[in-house]
């Protein structure tokens, strides 16, 4: 394992690109290999065992490419697979993502916290353990938004149709939440619509920045930080259409 090896970033689709953006801002000279499994998206409605199987298969395909770290940029895959992956590959730097509930509880003690996440994330043991740690400090309201991941995967993040979907599920909470935790890496891509809906009355928090900081810390501890030149390789099981969407979301030519 060399410091010039890739940081692999894995997601169920294009959502993990929101985490990749944070990684590139914090570690711009690193080499990144992003894989989105859009052919099997969304993971958030699949049985946990199937999510685990898909995640393990994707990781096994990435390992021969020369990676020094794996960032699981998917809340659902983290909840289902991170413990198994750490047991299976103890020599690899593995960083998962979790909803920014700790940050919300610290900023708004005793407050009303909404958490938007997929069905799998909200029912997984890892999330329930996180919830039990902080639910005594604030009131947490689970807010699944069925169909939202699919809208984003179809390139419709910033459309009236998607904003209408968000309003349908969230309008009754406007003015009632201190913070809304974006518990899926797809959801930062609808932040403009959420800001319009909540009108600046509710803080929008996601775990991407914290995941990037943890990745930097782990690489520094392992002596694996790289000084460039940087590189970005984008791959997606959904083919060229999803790669075009990925470049558009990253604002690449």
JOQUI-V920114 format. One record per residue. N is the residue number from 1. RES is the residue in one small letter. SS is DSSP state (2 for helix, 1 for strand, 0 for the rest). NEAR is the number of other C-alpha atoms within 8 Angstrom. D_CENTER is the distance of its C-alpha to the mean C-alpha in Angstrom with 1 decimal. Layout:
# JOQUI-V920114
n | res | ss | near | d_center
N | RES | SS | NEAR | D_CENTER
N | RES | SS | NEAR | D_CENTER
This chain:
# JOQUI-V920114
n | res | ss | near | d_center
1 | x | 0 | 6 | 25.5
2 | x | 0 | 6 | 26.0
3 | x | 0 | 9 | 24.3
4 | x | 0 | 9 | 24.3
5 | x | 0 | 10 | 22.2
6 | x | 1 | 12 | 18.8
7 | x | 1 | 13 | 15.4
8 | x | 1 | 14 | 13.7
9 | x | 1 | 14 | 10.1
10 | x | 1 | 15 | 9.2
11 | x | 1 | 14 | 7.3
12 | x | 0 | 15 | 9.2
13 | x | 0 | 15 | 10.0
14 | x | 0 | 13 | 9.5
15 | x | 0 | 16 | 6.2
16 | x | 0 | 16 | 4.9
17 | x | 2 | 12 | 8.1
18 | x | 2 | 12 | 7.0
19 | x | 2 | 14 | 6.1
20 | x | 2 | 11 | 9.2
21 | x | 2 | 9 | 11.1
22 | x | 2 | 11 | 10.8
23 | x | 2 | 12 | 11.9
24 | x | 2 | 10 | 14.7
25 | x | 2 | 7 | 15.9
26 | x | 2 | 9 | 16.3
27 | x | 0 | 8 | 17.5
28 | x | 0 | 8 | 19.0
29 | x | 0 | 11 | 21.5
30 | x | 0 | 16 | 19.4
31 | x | 1 | 13 | 19.2
32 | x | 1 | 12 | 15.9
33 | x | 1 | 12 | 15.6
34 | x | 1 | 12 | 12.7
35 | x | 1 | 13 | 12.8
36 | x | 1 | 14 | 11.5
37 | x | 0 | 12 | 13.2
38 | x | 2 | 14 | 14.0
39 | x | 2 | 8 | 17.4
40 | x | 2 | 8 | 16.1
41 | x | 0 | 11 | 13.5
42 | x | 0 | 11 | 12.6
43 | x | 2 | 11 | 12.0
44 | x | 2 | 10 | 11.8
45 | x | 2 | 8 | 15.5
46 | x | 0 | 9 | 16.7
47 | x | 0 | 7 | 18.5
48 | x | 2 | 8 | 16.9
49 | x | 2 | 7 | 19.3
50 | x | 2 | 8 | 18.4
51 | x | 2 | 14 | 14.7
52 | x | 2 | 11 | 16.0
53 | x | 2 | 8 | 18.5
54 | x | 2 | 8 | 16.2
55 | x | 2 | 10 | 13.9
56 | x | 2 | 10 | 17.1
57 | x | 2 | 8 | 18.7
58 | x | 2 | 9 | 16.1
59 | x | 2 | 9 | 16.2
60 | x | 2 | 8 | 20.0
61 | x | 2 | 8 | 20.2
62 | x | 2 | 10 | 18.3
63 | x | 2 | 8 | 20.5
64 | x | 0 | 7 | 23.7
65 | x | 0 | 6 | 22.3
66 | x | 0 | 9 | 22.7
67 | x | 1 | 13 | 19.5
68 | x | 1 | 14 | 19.6
69 | x | 1 | 12 | 16.1
70 | x | 1 | 13 | 13.1
71 | x | 1 | 12 | 9.6
72 | x | 1 | 15 | 7.6
73 | x | 0 | 16 | 4.2
74 | x | 0 | 15 | 4.0
75 | x | 2 | 15 | 5.3
76 | x | 2 | 13 | 8.4
77 | x | 2 | 15 | 9.2
78 | x | 2 | 13 | 8.9
79 | x | 2 | 13 | 11.2
80 | x | 2 | 12 | 13.4
81 | x | 2 | 12 | 13.9
82 | x | 2 | 12 | 13.2
83 | x | 2 | 7 | 16.7
84 | x | 2 | 7 | 18.4
85 | x | 2 | 10 | 17.0
86 | x | 2 | 10 | 18.2
87 | x | 2 | 7 | 21.5
88 | x | 2 | 6 | 21.9
89 | x | 0 | 7 | 21.1
90 | x | 0 | 7 | 22.2
91 | x | 0 | 4 | 23.1
92 | x | 0 | 9 | 19.7
93 | x | 1 | 10 | 17.3
94 | x | 1 | 11 | 14.2
95 | x | 1 | 11 | 11.3
96 | x | 0 | 12 | 8.7
97 | x | 0 | 12 | 6.2
98 | x | 0 | 10 | 7.7
99 | x | 0 | 12 | 8.5
100 | x | 0 | 12 | 10.7
101 | x | 2 | 11 | 13.7
102 | x | 2 | 7 | 15.8
103 | x | 2 | 8 | 15.6
104 | x | 2 | 12 | 16.6
105 | x | 2 | 14 | 19.4
106 | x | 2 | 7 | 20.7
107 | x | 2 | 6 | 21.0
108 | x | 0 | 11 | 22.4
109 | x | 0 | 8 | 24.5
110 | x | 0 | 8 | 26.1
111 | x | 0 | 11 | 24.1
112 | x | 1 | 13 | 22.5
113 | x | 1 | 15 | 18.7
114 | x | 1 | 12 | 16.9
115 | x | 1 | 15 | 13.6
116 | x | 1 | 13 | 12.1
117 | x | 0 | 13 | 10.2
118 | x | 0 | 14 | 11.1
119 | x | 2 | 9 | 14.5
120 | x | 2 | 13 | 13.5
121 | x | 2 | 12 | 11.1
122 | x | 2 | 10 | 14.0
123 | x | 2 | 8 | 16.7
124 | x | 0 | 10 | 15.5
125 | x | 2 | 7 | 17.6
126 | x | 2 | 7 | 14.9
127 | x | 2 | 12 | 13.8
128 | x | 2 | 10 | 17.5
129 | x | 2 | 8 | 18.5
130 | x | 2 | 9 | 16.1
131 | x | 2 | 10 | 17.7
132 | x | 2 | 8 | 21.1
133 | x | 2 | 7 | 20.8
134 | x | 2 | 11 | 20.4
135 | x | 0 | 9 | 21.8
136 | x | 0 | 7 | 25.2
137 | x | 0 | 9 | 24.3
138 | x | 0 | 13 | 23.2
139 | x | 1 | 10 | 23.1
140 | x | 1 | 10 | 19.7
141 | x | 1 | 8 | 19.5
142 | x | 1 | 9 | 17.2
143 | x | 0 | 10 | 16.4
144 | x | 0 | 9 | 15.2
145 | x | 0 | 10 | 15.6
146 | x | 0 | 6 | 16.7
147 | x | 0 | 6 | 16.6
148 | x | 2 | 10 | 14.1
149 | x | 2 | 10 | 11.6
150 | x | 2 | 9 | 14.8
151 | x | 2 | 11 | 16.0
152 | x | 2 | 12 | 13.2
153 | x | 2 | 12 | 13.7
154 | x | 0 | 6 | 17.3
155 | x | 0 | 7 | 17.0
156 | x | 0 | 10 | 18.0
157 | x | 0 | 9 | 15.4
158 | x | 0 | 10 | 18.4
159 | x | 0 | 7 | 21.2
160 | x | 2 | 6 | 23.6
161 | x | 2 | 7 | 22.7
162 | x | 2 | 12 | 19.1
163 | x | 2 | 11 | 20.3
164 | x | 2 | 8 | 22.9
165 | x | 2 | 9 | 20.5
166 | x | 2 | 12 | 18.6
167 | x | 2 | 9 | 22.1
168 | x | 2 | 7 | 23.2
169 | x | 2 | 9 | 20.8
170 | x | 2 | 9 | 20.5
171 | x | 2 | 9 | 23.9
172 | x | 2 | 5 | 25.6
173 | x | 2 | 7 | 23.3
174 | x | 0 | 10 | 24.1
175 | x | 0 | 7 | 26.0
176 | x | 0 | 6 | 25.2
177 | x | 0 | 13 | 21.9
178 | x | 0 | 11 | 21.7
179 | x | 1 | 13 | 17.9
180 | x | 1 | 13 | 15.1
181 | x | 1 | 15 | 11.8
182 | x | 1 | 16 | 8.9
183 | x | 0 | 15 | 7.4
184 | x | 0 | 13 | 5.1
185 | x | 0 | 16 | 2.9
186 | x | 0 | 12 | 6.5
187 | x | 2 | 11 | 8.3
188 | x | 2 | 9 | 8.9
189 | x | 2 | 11 | 10.9
190 | x | 2 | 10 | 13.3
191 | x | 2 | 9 | 13.8
192 | x | 2 | 8 | 17.4
193 | x | 2 | 9 | 18.3
194 | x | 2 | 10 | 17.1
195 | x | 2 | 9 | 19.2
196 | x | 2 | 8 | 22.1
197 | x | 2 | 9 | 21.9
198 | x | 2 | 10 | 21.8
199 | x | 0 | 7 | 24.0
200 | x | 0 | 7 | 22.8
201 | x | 0 | 9 | 23.8
202 | x | 0 | 11 | 20.4
203 | x | 1 | 8 | 17.9
204 | x | 1 | 9 | 14.4
205 | x | 1 | 11 | 12.0
206 | x | 1 | 12 | 8.3
207 | x | 0 | 12 | 7.1
208 | x | 2 | 11 | 6.5
209 | x | 2 | 10 | 10.2
210 | x | 2 | 7 | 10.9
211 | x | 2 | 12 | 8.9
212 | x | 2 | 12 | 11.0
213 | x | 2 | 10 | 14.0
214 | x | 2 | 9 | 13.8
215 | x | 2 | 10 | 13.7
216 | x | 2 | 11 | 16.7
217 | x | 2 | 8 | 18.4
218 | x | 2 | 9 | 18.3
219 | x | 2 | 12 | 19.4
220 | x | 2 | 9 | 22.1
221 | x | 2 | 7 | 23.4
222 | x | 0 | 6 | 23.6
223 | x | 0 | 7 | 25.4
224 | x | 0 | 11 | 23.1
225 | x | 0 | 9 | 22.2
226 | x | 0 | 8 | 23.4
227 | x | 0 | 7 | 25.5
228 | x | 0 | 8 | 25.1
229 | x | 0 | 7 | 25.7
230 | x | 0 | 10 | 22.1
231 | x | 1 | 8 | 20.9
232 | x | 1 | 8 | 18.1
233 | x | 1 | 7 | 18.3
234 | x | 1 | 9 | 16.3
235 | x | 1 | 9 | 16.7
236 | x | 1 | 14 | 15.9
237 | x | 0 | 9 | 17.6
238 | x | 0 | 11 | 18.3
239 | x | 0 | 7 | 20.7
240 | x | 2 | 7 | 21.9
241 | x | 2 | 7 | 20.9
242 | x | 2 | 12 | 17.2
243 | x | 2 | 12 | 17.8
244 | x | 2 | 8 | 19.6
245 | x | 2 | 10 | 16.8
246 | x | 2 | 11 | 14.5
247 | x | 2 | 10 | 17.2
248 | x | 2 | 9 | 17.8
249 | x | 2 | 8 | 14.3
250 | x | 0 | 8 | 14.7
251 | x | 0 | 6 | 18.3
252 | x | 0 | 6 | 19.9
253 | x | 0 | 4 | 23.4
